[in-house]
Amino acid sequence: MRPDHRITAVIIGAGHSGLAMSKRLADGAIDHIVLERDEVASSWLNQRWDSFTLLTPNWQTRLPGCSYEGDEPDGFMTGAEIAAFIQHYADTVRAPVRTGTAVTSVRAADDGYDIVTTEGTWRCRCVALAGGACNVPSIPPFADAVPEAVATVNPLRYRNPGQLPEGGVLVVGAAATGIQLAEEIHSSGRQVYLSVGEHVRMPRTYRGRDIQHWMEAIGRLDDRYDEVEEILKARGVASPQLVGTPERRTLDLNCLTGAGVQLRGRLGAIRDGVALFSGGLRNHCRLADQKLGRLLDEIDEWIGANGLDGEVGPSERPEETQVPSSAPLTLDLTSGEVGSVVWATGFRPDLSWVDLPVFDSSGRLRHDGGVVDAPGVYYLGAPFLRRRRSSFIHGAAADTADLAEHLAAHLAGQV
Ligand SMILES: Cc1cc2nc3c(=O)[nH]c(=O)nc-3n(C[C@H](O)[C@H](O)[C@H](O)COP(=O)(O)OP(=O)(O)OC[C@H]3O[C@@H](n4cnc5c(N)ncnc54)[C@H](O)[C@@H]3O)c2cc1C
């Protein structure tokens, strides 16, 4: 195939990850282009619900060479605000973005790769895959067994409770998205059932500071992918139960059950229109409480070791999660009681356009901290890619620094 263009590096995706990589390559004088099928920051504009706010505070919204400069460092941006921040970043770093250009194939070529797009083909020596790790809802295979009369929706398409048909709602999944949607839908006057598996409980503030302040302080977010045990498990950990509101309130299972949301165990199957839940709800809640206790112990120790006990609020422990003594193990989806199911069961990347032998037998991309198992190919923005903070906006700075350095070494024939 004769390419239409030749360039040293192609970055696929103009979200914050791709743009941060563009800044790194520009700093290293590596010519490149950023190909974007839609528009800059499109995931924040098109794949978030109406009331969405970041769960990371404004002071944590930072990219290489650019941080939040507004007068509400402890506030939380809406989807439109973070999209504007990212667009501003693209303008400031003068990222060479081509919007409306969807990559349909990445293939090996004689001296690198051919990037086939809806607007022609680019031949390059290096590729950065920054198409997003959360662009496809991860939904269990038995979702097909939901009765036809019951509507289903995933968080990338959910906008507000008004779009759901009449009736109760089963929200499946109790990570950040699941608990936020359960609360919003319940507040709209519907009965909500929340299916809870393994989850990560977190208070919004602790000892007077945002929990993210302490996560940064104790170094938890800098845990490295090549130092933790069981990195695959760590990469699958659910997002913490947090919401970003002006009053910085905590949203946990106790708040939800106090308001009238009914908890159920992990959804394991749907048979003959009946949702079947595991009996492990109590265990999952105990485990989350224990893990939270260990995190708070670690924060207390850090505060003590740094002589800050007199400067911050007192050490405290949240009430343990209240679990109903016998949560029903079934919910009949054919009874008319439930009108819709919300699959808040996580997300996964869409890499279907990568036509390279870089996937393992489970379909997972083979990479070592973002250095893909094909020379000159890099991956960005995935959970715990190189550090615990990797999938967050504030994770792009360190990851792109490492990966741009590797890319430059590859071009120089040093790796
Ligand atoms: C519900 C939700 C809440 C989140 N909340 C927070 C939060 O509070 N704080 C935080 O720091 N992080 C949060 N994240 C995590 C993370 O910051 C986002 O997932 C972020 O959007 C990832 O940025 P990215 O640049 O890696 O990918 P994306 O923002 O998804 O950007 C990828 C871009 O690539 C484009 N693209 C994809 N495929 C192609 C192709 N084949 N050809 C051309 N272009 C393509 C897409 O159109 C998109 O614009 C959240 C994620 C989700 C899903």
The ligand as an SDF file (V2000), in Angstrom:
LIG
                    3D

 53 58  0  0  0  0  0  0  0  0999 V2000
  -17.4700    7.5720   34.0330 C   0  0  0  0  0  0  0  0  0  0  0  0
  -16.0300    7.9590   34.1540 C   0  0  0  0  0  0  0  0  0  0  0  0
  -15.6410    8.8750   35.1150 C   0  0  0  0  0  0  0  0  0  0  0  0
  -14.3140    9.2520   35.2330 C   0  0  0  0  0  0  0  0  0  0  0  0
  -13.9780   10.1750   36.1860 N   0  0  0  0  0  0  0  0  0  0  0  0
  -12.6970   10.5830   36.2860 C   0  0  0  0  0  0  0  0  0  0  0  0
  -12.3190   11.5970   37.2240 C   0  0  0  0  0  0  0  0  0  0  0  0
  -13.1200   12.0800   38.0090 O   0  0  0  0  0  0  0  0  0  0  0  0
  -11.0160   11.9920   37.2470 N   0  0  0  0  0  0  0  0  0  0  0  0
  -10.0800   11.4790   36.4080 C   0  0  0  0  0  0  0  0  0  0  0  0
   -8.9280   11.9000   36.4680 O   0  0  0  0  0  0  0  0  0  0  0  0
  -10.4050   10.4970   35.5330 N   0  0  0  0  0  0  0  0  0  0  0  0
  -11.6760   10.0420   35.4570 C   0  0  0  0  0  0  0  0  0  0  0  0
  -12.0160    9.0550   34.5550 N   0  0  0  0  0  0  0  0  0  0  0  0
  -10.9350    8.3160   33.8610 C   0  0  0  0  0  0  0  0  0  0  0  0
  -10.2950    8.9290   32.6630 C   0  0  0  0  0  0  0  0  0  0  0  0
   -9.7600   10.2060   32.9300 O   0  0  0  0  0  0  0  0  0  0  0  0
  -11.1630    8.9870   31.4320 C   0  0  0  0  0  0  0  0  0  0  0  0
  -11.5000    7.6780   31.0520 O   0  0  0  0  0  0  0  0  0  0  0  0
  -10.5040    9.6940   30.2700 C   0  0  0  0  0  0  0  0  0  0  0  0
  -11.5140   10.0210   29.3600 O   0  0  0  0  0  0  0  0  0  0  0  0
   -9.4290    8.9060   29.5830 C   0  0  0  0  0  0  0  0  0  0  0  0
   -8.7030    9.7860   28.7610 O   0  0  0  0  0  0  0  0  0  0  0  0
   -7.9800    9.2590   27.4880 P   0  0  0  0  0  0  0  0  0  0  0  0
   -7.3530   10.4320   26.8260 O   0  0  0  0  0  0  0  0  0  0  0  0
   -7.1050    8.1200   27.8340 O   0  0  0  0  0  0  0  0  0  0  0  0
   -9.1760    8.6770   26.6310 O   0  0  0  0  0  0  0  0  0  0  0  0
  -10.4780    9.3990   26.0710 P   0  0  0  0  0  0  0  0  0  0  0  0
  -10.8100   10.6260   26.8190 O   0  0  0  0  0  0  0  0  0  0  0  0
  -11.5030    8.3530   25.9540 O   0  0  0  0  0  0  0  0  0  0  0  0
   -9.9870    9.8710   24.6350 O   0  0  0  0  0  0  0  0  0  0  0  0
   -9.7690    8.9570   23.5950 C   0  0  0  0  0  0  0  0  0  0  0  0
  -10.0670    9.6480   22.2880 C   0  0  0  0  0  0  0  0  0  0  0  0
   -9.7060    8.7460   21.2550 O   0  0  0  0  0  0  0  0  0  0  0  0
  -10.6590    8.8150   20.2270 C   0  0  0  0  0  0  0  0  0  0  0  0
  -10.6130    7.5580   19.4920 N   0  0  0  0  0  0  0  0  0  0  0  0
  -10.9150    6.3230   19.9560 C   0  0  0  0  0  0  0  0  0  0  0  0
  -10.7430    5.4020   18.9810 N   0  0  0  0  0  0  0  0  0  0  0  0
  -10.3320    6.0750   17.8850 C   0  0  0  0  0  0  0  0  0  0  0  0
   -9.9910    5.6790   16.5550 C   0  0  0  0  0  0  0  0  0  0  0  0
  -10.0570    4.4010   16.1660 N   0  0  0  0  0  0  0  0  0  0  0  0
   -9.5890    6.6330   15.6770 N   0  0  0  0  0  0  0  0  0  0  0  0
   -9.4900    7.9220   16.0690 C   0  0  0  0  0  0  0  0  0  0  0  0
   -9.8160    8.3580   17.2980 N   0  0  0  0  0  0  0  0  0  0  0  0
  -10.2210    7.4440   18.2010 C   0  0  0  0  0  0  0  0  0  0  0  0
  -11.9760    9.0450   20.9490 C   0  0  0  0  0  0  0  0  0  0  0  0
  -12.9120    9.6660   20.1160 O   0  0  0  0  0  0  0  0  0  0  0  0
  -11.5430    9.9460   22.1140 C   0  0  0  0  0  0  0  0  0  0  0  0
  -11.6860   11.3180   21.8130 O   0  0  0  0  0  0  0  0  0  0  0  0
  -13.3330    8.6770   34.4060 C   0  0  0  0  0  0  0  0  0  0  0  0
  -13.7270    7.7440   33.4470 C   0  0  0  0  0  0  0  0  0  0  0  0
  -15.0540    7.3880   33.3150 C   0  0  0  0  0  0  0  0  0  0  0  0
  -15.4530    6.3870   32.2740 C   0  0  0  0  0  0  0  0  0  0  0  0
  1  2  1  0
  2  3  1  0
  2 52  2  0
  3  4  2  0
  4  5  1  0
  4 50  1  0
  5  6  2  0
  6  7  1  0
  6 13  1  0
  7  8  2  0
  7  9  1  0
  9 10  1  0
 10 11  2  0
 10 12  1  0
 12 13  2  0
 13 14  1  0
 14 15  1  0
 14 50  1  0
 15 16  1  0
 16 17  1  0
 16 18  1  0
 18 19  1  0
 18 20  1  0
 20 21  1  0
 20 22  1  0
 22 23  1  0
 23 24  1  0
 24 25  2  0
 24 26  1  0
 24 27  1  0
 27 28  1  0
 28 29  2  0
 28 30  1  0
 28 31  1  0
 31 32  1  0
 32 33  1  0
 33 34  1  0
 33 48  1  0
 34 35  1  0
 35 36  1  0
 35 46  1  0
 36 37  1  0
 36 45  1  0
 37 38  2  0
 38 39  1  0
 39 40  1  0
 39 45  2  0
 40 41  1  0
 40 42  2  0
 42 43  1  0
 43 44  2  0
 44 45  1  0
 46 47  1  0
 46 48  1  0
 48 49  1  0
 50 51  2  0
 51 52  1  0
 52 53  1  0
M  END
$$$$
